[in-house]
Structures are given as structure tokens and as C-alpha cells.
Amino acid sequence: MKALRQFTIFFLVICFSSAASAQSAIDEMVKDWERAKAYTKEYLDAMPADKYSLKPTPEMRSFAGQMMHLTEGNYGIASAAAGTQSPVAFGSLEKSADMSKETVTKQVMAGYDYVIDALKKMQAARMGEEIKMFDRFVTTRGQAFAKCFEHQTHHRGQTTVYIRLAGGTPPQERLF
């Protein structure tokens, strides 16, 4: 009886520690996304308004297009990870008629808010659930959020060249 009680206490401690650890991991992801949002805002601010249409080569996206693509990824991947319907149709932001600095900044910031809100609402126990993304990739919800972060980092990084080509200086790295 004493051994069973000790095992039960040990088991409960492990369960609560794991749950607390999983919640802590989500809290850290939220902090990373808040940092990424602020960092991306610095990129948006660094690009002169009259250069948002800049394309390094004709076949590449414009600076505004890169930022809108980044945002569509935030909505699309995060909604799949969270198991919710994206409020933005994929491709609609990149096809927007208004690619002004003001509109792009507003849309990009809203996309980051969407991901941050989805993470804050996510139950830690669901992060390990398997999902199918884009009807072909099997992954976990947690891995999907990580891929979403990777996607936005990739496209934000690409815009460093755009800012340089426009004569600007990109923001300093924000790892922490």
C-alpha cells in the first residue's frame, strides 16, 4: 500500500511537471513570436515607402509581396497547427491591389497577432497530436508551429537584400 501511494505521488509529480514543462514551451514560443513580430516591424519600417514595389529581378516577388507571402504562411500554417480555419485565403494577400507600406504593415502585424493568439489558446497536451498539412505532410501541431516560425524567418531574411538594394540598412539581429 505504501509503495502504491509513493508510486502514485511520483506519477502525479511527473505528470504535473510534464504539463508545466509543455506549457512553459508554449510560453517560450509565444515570446519568440512576439520578438519575431517586433523584428519584422523593424524590417517593414526600414524599407522606404516608395520602395515596397522593389523587385531584385523581374521574376522575384516585390518587398511587399515577400511580406504578404510571409503573412499568408503565418495564417495558413498556424491555422493548420491550431486546427482552425484561416481568416485569410491563401494567395489573397499577395494579390492585393493595395501594397502600400501602411497596408502591408497592418496586414503583417495582424498575421503575427493571429499566430500569437493561436499559441496562447493552444492546450499543451495537443502540441504532440499528429496532423496532416497541405494534404500531404504528417507532422505534430508543435512541429507545424516550428515550421511556421522557420517560414517567416526565411522570408524576412530574404528581404535584407531588398532593403540594401533600396539604399537602406536592415535591422540588427534579434536572437533574444
FIROZA-436960 format. One line per field, with one value per residue (C-alpha): residue number from 1; residue in one letter; y, x, z. Coordinates in steps of 0.25 Angstrom, whole numbers, padded with zeros to 4 digits. Layout:
BEGIN
seq	(NUM ...);
type	(A ...);
c2	(Y ...);
c1	(X ...);
c3	(Z ...);
REM end
This chain:
BEGIN
seq	(1 2 3 4 5 6 7 8 9 10 11 12 13 14 15 16 17 18 19 20 21 22 23 24 25 26 27 28 29 30 31 32 33 34 35 36 37 38 39 40 41 42 43 44 45 46 47 48 49 50 51 52 53 54 55 56 57 58 59 60 61 62 63 64 65 66 67 68 69 70 71 72 73 74 75 76 77 78 79 80 81 82 83 84 85 86 87 88 89 90 91 92 93 94 95 96 97 98 99 100 101 102 103 104 105 106 107 108 109 110 111 112 113 114 115 116 117 118 119 120 121 122 123 124 125 126 127 128 129 130 131 132 133 134 135 136 137 138 139 140 141 142 143 144 145 146 147 148 149 150 151 152 153 154 155 156 157 158 159 160 161 162 163 164 165 166 167 168 169 170 171 172 173 174 175 176);
type	(M K A L R Q F T I F F L V I C F S S A A S A Q S A I D E M V K D W E R A K A Y T K E Y L D A M P A D K Y S L K P T P E M R S F A G Q M M H L T E G N Y G I A S A A A G T Q S P V A F G S L E K S A D M S K E T V T K Q V M A G Y D Y V I D A L K K M Q A A R M G E E I K M F D R F V T T R G Q A F A K C F E H Q T H H R G Q T T V Y I R L A G G T P P Q E R L F);
c2	(0000 0010 0006 0009 0022 0026 0022 0030 0042 0040 0038 0051 0059 0054 0057 0071 0074 0070 0078 0090 0088 0087 0100 0106 0102 0109 0121 0122 0120 0132 0140 0136 0140 0154 0156 0152 0161 0173 0169 0168 0182 0188 0182 0188 0201 0201 0200 0213 0214 0217 0204 0194 0190 0187 0174 0170 0163 0163 0148 0151 0156 0170 0174 0176 0162 0155 0161 0157 0143 0142 0146 0137 0126 0131 0129 0117 0109 0114 0111 0096 0095 0100 0093 0105 0112 0123 0136 0139 0131 0126 0135 0147 0156 0155 0158 0170 0183 0191 0188 0201 0202 0205 0194 0183 0187 0186 0172 0167 0171 0165 0152 0151 0154 0142 0133 0138 0137 0123 0119 0125 0117 0104 0093 0088 0074 0076 0080 0065 0062 0058 0066 0066 0079 0083 0069 0062 0065 0057 0065 0069 0082 0087 0083 0091 0103 0102 0101 0113 0121 0115 0120 0134 0135 0130 0141 0152 0149 0150 0164 0168 0169 0177 0187 0188 0190 0201 0208 0205 0198 0185 0184 0177 0163 0160 0146 0149);
c1	(0000 0011 0019 0006 0004 0018 0017 0004 0011 0023 0014 0006 0018 0024 0010 0009 0024 0022 0009 0016 0028 0019 0012 0026 0030 0017 0020 0034 0029 0020 0032 0039 0027 0026 0041 0039 0027 0035 0047 0039 0033 0047 0049 0036 0040 0054 0049 0045 0030 0033 0042 0031 0029 0044 0048 0062 0059 0046 0043 0044 0034 0034 0037 0023 0020 0030 0024 0010 0015 0021 0008 0000 0009 0007 -0008 -0008 0002 -0003 -0017 -0014 -0005 -0017 -0028 -0035 -0040 -0030 -0037 -0029 -0030 -0016 -0011 -0021 -0011 0000 -0011 -0016 -0017 -0012 0002 0005 0015 0003 -0006 0005 0010 -0004 -0006 0007 0005 -0009 -0003 0007 -0005 -0012 -0001 0002 -0013 -0014 -0002 -0008 -0020 -0013 -0014 0000 -0005 -0010 0004 0008 -0004 -0002 -0008 -0007 -0003 -0006 -0012 0002 0011 0009 0014 0011 0004 0016 0025 0015 0017 0032 0031 0023 0034 0044 0036 0034 0049 0053 0045 0048 0063 0061 0056 0070 0075 0063 0066 0080 0077 0067 0079 0074 0081 0074 0071 0082 0079 0069 0072 0068);
c3	(0000 0004 -0009 -0018 -0011 -0013 -0028 -0029 -0024 -0033 -0045 -0042 -0040 -0053 -0060 -0054 -0057 -0072 -0073 -0067 -0076 -0088 -0084 -0082 -0096 -0102 -0093 -0099 -0113 -0111 -0106 -0119 -0128 -0120 -0123 -0138 -0139 -0133 -0142 -0155 -0151 -0151 -0165 -0170 -0164 -0170 -0185 -0191 -0194 -0209 -0210 -0205 -0220 -0222 -0228 -0229 -0242 -0250 -0247 -0232 -0222 -0218 -0204 -0201 -0208 -0199 -0187 -0191 -0194 -0181 -0175 -0183 -0178 -0163 -0165 -0173 -0165 -0151 -0155 -0159 -0146 -0137 -0144 -0148 -0161 -0166 -0167 -0180 -0193 -0197 -0209 -0206 -0199 -0209 -0220 -0212 -0220 -0208 -0206 -0199 -0187 -0178 -0183 -0183 -0169 -0164 -0170 -0166 -0151 -0152 -0157 -0145 -0135 -0141 -0139 -0125 -0121 -0127 -0118 -0106 -0108 -0110 -0100 -0097 -0098 -0112 -0117 -0119 -0127 -0142 -0153 -0168 -0174 -0188 -0191 -0191 -0179 -0166 -0154 -0140 -0136 -0129 -0141 -0150 -0141 -0142 -0158 -0158 -0150 -0160 -0171 -0166 -0162 -0176 -0184 -0174 -0176 -0191 -0190 -0184 -0199 -0203 -0192 -0196 -0211 -0207 -0200 -0186 -0174 -0169 -0154 -0145 -0142 -0131 -0125 -0111);
REM end
